[in-house]
Amino acid sequence: MSVKTLEIDGRMLTGRTGETVFAVAWDHGIQIPRLCHVGGLSDVGACRLCLVEIEGRKRLQASCLTLIEEGMVVKTATPKLKSHRKLIVELLLAERNHVCSVCVMNGECELQDLAASHGVDHVRLRYQFPSLPVDTSHERFGIDHNRCILCTRCVRVCDEVEGAHTWDVCGRGTASHIISDLGEPWGESDTCTSCGKCVQVCPTGALFSKGKTVAEMRKDRGFLKYIVTAREKKQWIG
Amino acid sequence: MTFEELCGKQTEEVERQQALKNRIMCCTAAGCLSCGADGLRQAISAEIAAQGRQADVELCGSGCMGMCSRGPLVLSAACNRLYGNVAPADAAALVSADPAATETLADRAIDLDSPFFSKQTRIVLANSGHVDPEKLADYIAAGGYQSLGKALTAMSPRDVVEEVKKSGLRGRGGAGYPTGLKWELVMKQIPQVKYVVCNADEGDPGAFMDRSVLEGDPHRVLEGMAIAGFAVGAQQGFIYVRGEYGLAIQRLQTAIKQAEREHLLGARILDSGFQFRIDLRVGAGAFVCGEETALIASIEGKRGEPRQRPPYPPESGLWGAPTLINNVETFANIPPIVQNGGDWFASVGTASSKGTKVFALAGKIVNTGLIEVPMGTTLRTILFDIGGGIPEGKFKAAQTGGPSGGCIPEQFLDTPVDYESLVTIGSIMGSGGLIVMDDKSCMVDVARFFMEFCMDESCGKCIPCRAGTVQMHDILHRMTRGDATEDDIEMLETLSGLLRETSLCGLGQTAPNPVMSTLKYFRDEYEAHIRERRCPAGLCQMESQLEEAMA
């Protein structure tokens, strides 16, 4: 397999042909922020947090969708990128009702972590405070649209790993929202296998296990890898 | 039909038309239909029967004649006179063989030598107004499908691509990518299955160029697509037309059927080995589907959302196959280029922008309608000579490029209209919508209008566009109500930068353009809204005024 050499943030790094800039950076400890990317799922480049500057390219590029090239020079944390990322996080916080103090994911939330690491100590934009529903019709899980950032991780994991395609996006623009099947309550979904992968990949408190109260929800990121490899490794329990 | 038979048919039809005493062309484009062209057409038809002149007077529908503000329009071919505001009661005078009878219509005759017509150069719209869009024979008589015949019999695909490259034609959808280069990219792709797609999802507010071309001369677009299919090696074409264009869809369906019946589309075109099918795909009302990757997703039956480019469609488009996507007007330019050669086309226009551009004049202008001018024509010529100026009040700004474009103030009226010049002054060529505003228009409100449009039309996939347009609209809305502060201008600029640089597709990247250009040229209006809580144009209702009115 051929190897390519590139420069990321001043470091000479190597990656395999076909790898993305994002993957190579993370392999070498350069943690480019992200919300829609999850290892093992296809990438959509929707959150725009992993944008990087690449020498010779006019536009900023989503590193999760940009394949490495020989001699590429990438910068992942310029002042411009940092200020864009901060504003994107602010946009997300103002878009729906992200009230950490009463969220099951308080302290474990990827959005919250990003806000902290990007110095978002206040939001400069007006909160929109939309009125959004919470669907707790499923016996084990719930979806709180107030916390959803529309990263579509749940849509992709359900489609690509579980093969059920229970989730999809309905509506457009700011009215976009995640639906199960054709807009039925989650509990009445015919396709949902109750595997819980969507809950584990969700970066925020939008998808949660029932019975968890404020700050109790812990998401098991290893769960996805386990699901994918367990069959080969004969790890199924019971 | 073979190429020889096509030429024979052309001669036959031309002779038949010349033998007639008169041909009455009644405009049946959407504009004239909306002001009663349908009833007028029936009245003229009944009058021809009543006067017993079916043998020597023919009544035809036609495409847009341009002067939409004076509809319904009727062209009497025998005396080459165009009449505006024609009513069914005028039918007798129109049909009558006696020249004196038309005296009653004299005051409504439109001078065909006026600047509105004389300053235009019609390439795309050459047939519009002279050919019945529902009759294939009419299009053939006007030289239709000759270019396809020429390409199939006398040229190789490479020759066609070279000719298009030589013409200097650039994409008329707005971005202005050189068409010949795009064709070459697709032609060079190895896979056997390729597609040609016509983007007819025209959605800019105030724009109706593509609709008029499809309604007025559908065969021209089909011919352009077939030539493209031959050049790049595709056998299947799709026209992605927006669902709101009912008449255009209907005329396209008719045209495709007619062309297939005569072997001008489908299998064994003009008895050659080339086959090319065209199918329609009707959009469901999403502006973002005019973006090429979203359009592809929509044709594939997926949610109409854009994806990251590269890979560009010429490499990987519909179902992963190399796909050529061009706009309606671009395809409509192809038959004359093949017929007359690339050099002929390149002789029109400026150094970097060749040919002509169709504009839809809308807003505060005397001659609202459809025009076509050579590239490099100044805005002043377009608005004041052709457009007839502003009905009342003073010119303030012209908006080009719809929600992706900008407002051009008075000091740039002498700027030549070409791709580069418009970008320099903060706007874009766009697809051809040209909205004129007078001193009663509030520029903050204009910016708010376009931002609202983008907010409603954002697909919601990427955060900067989905949430950023909401925030920008929120600020602009508060400004128009006198509820904003100086900080808001700064935030507006910050958000503009974010959307421009980080949005996934063109919709979000260009959404700040109307705001940026109005901020640049009309900053005083923004400041009046904020500091004095006053709308200089007197349009915005300020909150304080509302409170006073309530009390």
Boltz contact constraints between the chains, C-beta under 6 A:
constraints:
  - contact:
      token1: [A, 45]
      token2: [B, 308]
      max_distance: 6.0
  - contact:
      token1: [A, 46]
      token2: [B, 461]
      max_distance: 6.0
  - contact:
      token1: [A, 46]
      token2: [B, 462]
      max_distance: 6.0
  - contact:
      token1: [A, 47]
      token2: [B, 463]
      max_distance: 6.0
  - contact:
      token1: [A, 48]
      token2: [B, 462]
      max_distance: 6.0
  - contact:
      token1: [A, 48]
      token2: [B, 463]
      max_distance: 6.0
  - contact:
      token1: [A, 48]
      token2: [B, 464]
      max_distance: 6.0
  - contact:
      token1: [A, 48]
      token2: [B, 502]
      max_distance: 6.0
  - contact:
      token1: [A, 51]
      token2: [B, 502]
      max_distance: 6.0
  - contact:
      token1: [A, 60]
      token2: [B, 501]
      max_distance: 6.0
  - contact:
      token1: [A, 62]
      token2: [B, 308]
      max_distance: 6.0
  - contact:
      token1: [A, 65]
      token2: [B, 308]
      max_distance: 6.0
  - contact:
      token1: [A, 84]
      token2: [B, 498]
      max_distance: 6.0
  - contact:
      token1: [A, 84]
      token2: [B, 502]
      max_distance: 6.0
  - contact:
      token1: [A, 87]
      token2: [B, 498]
      max_distance: 6.0
  - contact:
      token1: [A, 88]
      token2: [B, 463]
      max_distance: 6.0
  - contact:
      token1: [A, 91]
      token2: [B, 463]
      max_distance: 6.0
  - contact:
      token1: [A, 91]
      token2: [B, 467]
      max_distance: 6.0
  - contact:
      token1: [A, 91]
      token2: [B, 468]
      max_distance: 6.0
  - contact:
      token1: [A, 95]
      token2: [B, 467]
      max_distance: 6.0
  - contact:
      token1: [A, 125]
      token2: [B, 471]
      max_distance: 6.0
  - contact:
      token1: [A, 126]
      token2: [B, 474]
      max_distance: 6.0
  - contact:
      token1: [A, 172]
      token2: [B, 459]
      max_distance: 6.0
  - contact:
      token1: [A, 172]
      token2: [B, 460]
      max_distance: 6.0
  - contact:
      token1: [A, 173]
      token2: [B, 458]
      max_distance: 6.0
  - contact:
      token1: [A, 173]
      token2: [B, 460]
      max_distance: 6.0
  - contact:
      token1: [A, 173]
      token2: [B, 466]
      max_distance: 6.0
  - contact:
      token1: [A, 174]
      token2: [B, 466]
      max_distance: 6.0
  - contact:
      token1: [A, 174]
      token2: [B, 470]
      max_distance: 6.0
  - contact:
      token1: [A, 176]
      token2: [B, 460]
      max_distance: 6.0
